[in-house]
């Protein structure tokens, strides 16, 4: 996977916006929402919103720099980390906005419209359902990726796949 700088302000703003607007945000759900927002944006304008370079990973599209971005958002006070518990008692980490005045100036109206379309259509989806949705997208299908196999793990996802 190609490493990128976590200094891209638009990517930071995308993450902040998704964390603010989605019900329960874990790293898994956040990565899938970013991917779907970028995919929709690419389909409409041939440009993605973030600077993420998605690869097929075991739980769907992934870019390892997301953890660095989250670390920086927590460090600067935009996002807070909370430990929560699932119904089975297992512990998980979730993210929420701690500063509602986060910047959105790099997100265009078209970006926000695409993000909102994704959020609206998937508003009640948790991580597991989001993983299933991402596996049905054309870039994932082009790699013959599925939850049942690990073919092409680590391969770059091409948002331009038709």
N, C-alpha and C positions, 0 to 999 in steps of 0.2 A: 504494500500500500504506500502510496506517495504521501509524504508528510507535508503539511501546509502550515503556514503561520496562523496563529489564532488572533491575528490583528485585524481580520476583516470585519469591519463594523456592521456591514449588512448581515453577515452570518450571525453575529452576536444579537442583532435586533430580531432576526427571524426566530432564534431560540427563545429570546425573552418574550416575544409575542405569543409563541406557541405555549410556553410555560404559563403565561398569564391567562390564556383563553381556554386551554383544555382542562377538563375536570381533574383527572389524576395523572400526573406526569412522572413517568419513570424514564430512565435512560433508553430503555427499549421502545417505549411508546414515542418518545421525543424523536428518536432517530427515524422511525417509520413515518411520522408526521412531516418531518423535514423532507424525507425522500419523496413522499407523495405530493407535497407542495412544490418541490423542485421539478418533479415529473410533469405536473400540470402546467407549470410555468414554461417549461421547455416545449411542451406540446403547443402552447399558444404563441410563444415569442422566440423560440430557439435559444433561450437563455434561462439558466436556473437562477434561483434567488440566492442560494448559498454558494460557498466555495468548496463544499464537500465533494470528495471524489468517492462515490459509493462503490463498494465491492459486495459481492455475495458472501454473506457470513451465515453462520448456523441459524440465526434467528432472523434472517432477511438482510436487507440493505444496511450497510454499516460503514462508517468512517471513524477511524480511531481518534481523530482530532476532536470529536465531540466532547470527550472527557476533559480535554484541555480548555475548550471553550467554557464548559460548565464550571470548571475550577476558577477561571477568571471571572465569570459572572457572580460566583459565590464570593470570591475575594473582594470584588468591588462593591458588594452589597446589593446588587440587583436581584439576586436569586438566593433563596435559603434552602437548605437541605433538611429534610425531616425523615425520621425513621418511622415506618408504619408497619402494621401487621395485617397479613391476609387472613381470610376466614379460617385457614388451616393452621394459623399460628406462626407461619413463617414470616420472617422479617424482610422488608424491602426498603429501598431508598426512593424517596420521591422529592420532586422539586416544586417550589412555588415562588411566586414573585414577592419580593420583600419591599421593592421600591416601584410603586405604580407609575412613577414619573420617568420610567426608562425611555431612552430615545427610540424614535420610530422614523426619524427623518430620512434614512437611507432606503426605507421600504416605499416603493412607488404605490400608487393606487391600484395598479394592475397586480402588484405583488400581494397587497392586502386582500384584494378580491380573490386571488387564487388560494391564499392561506385560509380565508374565511370559507370558501367553497369546500375545501378539504375538511376543515373543522366542523362545518355544519353537517356534511354527509357522514362524518364519522364521530359525531359528538358523544355518543355513549359507548364507543368502542374502547376496550382495554387493550393491554399489550398483546394478548394472545390473538384477539380478533384482528388487530392491526397487522400482525405478522401474516396471518392468513390472506388479508387483502393484498399485501405487498407481493406475496408469492404469485398472485394472479396477474401482475402487471407484465407488459410485454418485455421489458428489459430482463426481468427474472425468468420468464418463460424461454427467452432466447438462449439463456444459459442452461436450460433444462433443469432449473433449480426447483427443488420441492422440499417440504419438511421431511419427507421420507428418505431423501438421499443427500449425500454431501458432495455431489458432483460439482465441479467448478468453484469450490470454496476459494475465496480470495481473488476471484476474477473480477475485473472492473465491469460495472454495469453501465451500459451505454444508453443514456436517456433518449438518444435519437432512434432507438430501435423501433421499427414499425411492424 
